[in-house]
Amino acid sequence: MRIGILQCDSVREDLQPTFGNYPDMFRRLLTRVDPDLGFRVYDLTQGDAPGALDECDAWLITGSKWSVYDEDPWIADAHELAGRLHEERRPMIGICFGHQLIARALGGRVEKASVGWGVGVHTARILERRDWMEPTRRTLSLLVSHQDQVTVLPPGAELLARHEFCPHDMMQIGDHVLTFQGHPEFVKAYSRQTIQDRRERLGEETYREGLASLSSPTEEDVAASWILGFVQRALARTA
């Protein structure tokens, strides 16, 4: 299986020797489940878009410091690309910004959340059980880092998980789109660094709660298994 990583931001250069860039994070995460995966990276922020939608078996849209409603030309192009992938029913995964971009591109709404920043570990309640959700969980704990949220799901979307802070935490559209607000690719050391870097913007209460939450366990490998299980079933249906 070859996964096309649609990169929507880069890790700060001084942090890359320690953590890698965002595509590196996804490679590490997903190859723990399937070491034979192949990847191709497209940096959408630099205008590097796929020439054809069949260049990869599945597509993953990363997180970003941008908002999906920003007016940068590459973001408009990314909306259009997500729409085309959906129309052709190509397997597509969205993470954080990717989750929001897919929702907005397909008719949903994304806004700056009135509850402010979400950082650290959040635990979402699973609302709908699917056959690709192996191992089975009633909740899913992931690292998060976001200020925007999906406030209205796009037509045809099914809500799979919710959190009191983030009501639209995880969604599925048809048998080819799966998105998460959380970041299964993050490690706690990177999350701690981003929280510390944003202390003033977060406010002291959110900053302290975010750091304290890092003592809670996370389930990034569960999310990785779900992502690959979902993609494998999507590809099997179209074979």
BELMOJO-V79727 format. One record per pair of residues at least 4 apart in sequence whose C-alpha atoms are under 6 Angstrom apart, sorted by the first residue. I is the first residue (numbers start at 1). J is the second residue. Records with the same first field share a line. If there is no record, write none. Layout:
I=J + J
This chain:
1=37
2=38 + 39 + 56 + 57
3=39 + 56 + 57 + 58 + 59
4=39 + 40 + 41 + 56 + 59
5=41 + 60
6=42 + 60 + 61
7=42 + 43 + 44 + 62
8=44 + 45 + 62 + 64
9=64
10=21
11=21
16=20 + 21
20=24
25=185
26=185
27=31
29=185
30=224
31=35
42=48 + 49
43=48
44=48 + 49
45=74
58=91 + 92
59=92
60=92 + 93 + 94
61=94 + 98
62=95 + 98
63=95 + 96 + 97 + 98
64=97
68=101
79=105
85=90
89=176
91=176 + 177
92=177
93=177 + 178 + 179
94=98 + 99 + 179
95=99 + 179 + 180 + 181
96=181 + 182
97=101
99=179 + 180 + 181
100=150
101=105
103=108 + 154
104=108 + 109
106=154
107=154
108=152 + 153 + 154
109=150 + 151 + 152
110=149 + 150 + 151
111=148 + 149
112=147 + 148
113=147 + 148 + 149
116=147
117=146 + 147
118=145 + 146
119=144 + 145 + 210
120=143 + 144 + 210 + 213 + 214
121=142 + 143 + 213 + 214
122=141 + 142
123=140 + 141
124=139 + 140 + 161 + 162 + 163
125=139 + 161 + 162
126=138 + 139 + 160 + 161
127=160 + 161
128=160
132=226 + 229 + 230
133=226
141=218 + 219
142=182 + 184 + 218
143=182 + 183
144=182 + 183
157=172 + 173
158=171 + 172
159=171
160=170 + 171
161=169 + 170
162=167 + 168 + 169
163=167
169=181
170=179 + 180
171=178 + 179
172=177 + 178
173=177
175=234
176=234
184=220
188=192
198=202
199=207
202=206 + 207
206=210
225=229
226=230
228=232
